[in-house]
């Protein structure tokens, strides 16, 4: 294995995003171009809630393993971003405004009763990865945020243009995410480039990002299987009225 320069490592990471990020998934093409039914949009929002609600748990587990106070200080801003500084604030609360806006009952969403088993499996796998792998790999797995501003821009423009039940207020979650994601991605990328100093560590970093891309991709796979084709909804999972 060759030791990559910091610039070569960053280029390799960005190449993974260019080829594997879930922006390329066919379900997102349907969602952003207005080809989803309201029920399919609801299913996406409901299942994505579990990912949003679990991210602070993932981040807290990373902080709990970290002996570097500077890294802990930086990383805890992510908890505030998602949990908020007070009740009703933060990314999770804004995501629930999205599920409210598309017509889902909030108690039903937060109960997770309608969650696809495949969504739970993928998100839980991400949490386990961060808890069990090296700290460097855990940080590297967050680098999908390098690619999120583009998908957020596409999502907001497409959904506002094509769905009459979507408003700017419904999509308020996405207003704050691009600057937060850029801040977090810049820090994580710098950390990875400074600490992946052997070929083995660099390969582990690349594999961590591939894994995280796979988590996000598989979440859309199970959505498409249940709600687009062949429309086989697992027992107990959410069934849209227009399914």
C-alpha positions, 0 to 999 in steps of 0.5 A: 500500500502506498502512503498518500499525501494529504491532498491525495487522501482528500481526493480519494475521499471526495472520489468516494462521495462522487461515486457512492453518495446517496444523492445518486440513488434513484429514489432521490431522483424521484423525490426531487423531481416530483415523481413521488406520491404524497405517501412515498414522501411521508414514508421517506420523512418518517424513516429518515426521522430515525436517522436524525434522532439517532445521530446525537446518540452516535455523536455522544458515543464518539465523545465518550470515547475521546480523551482529547478535550479539543476534539470533545469541545468541537464535537459537542456542537453537533449535539446542540445542532441536533438536540437544540439548546432547549426544548423545541429547538435543534434539528430533530425538532425541525425534522418533526415540523417536516413530518407534521407538514407532510401530514404525519401524526407526531406521536406515531412518528416518534413511537417508531412503530411505522419504521421499516426494519431495514432502516433500523438495521442500517442506522443501528449499524452506523451507531455500532460502527462508531462505538466499535471502530477506532476513533479515526474511523468514527470521525471519518465516517462522518465525512458524508457531510462533505457532500450534503450541501449539494443534495440539500440544494436539490431537495429544497428546490425540487420539493418546493417546485413539485409538491403543493403540500410542501412549504418553505416552513416544512423544509426549515430543517434544511435552512441551517444544515449547509453551514453546519455541515460545512463546519463539521466536515471541514473539521473532520477532514482536517482531523483525518488528514492530520491523523491518517499517517500510515497506509493502513490508517488511510485505507481504514479511513477510506473504508469508513467513508464507504461504509457510511455511504452504504448506510445511507444508500441502503436506507433508500434501498429499503424505502424503494423496495417497500414503497416504489417497487415491488411495494412490499411493506413489511408487517407493521410498517407504515402503509400510506393511504395512497399505497 
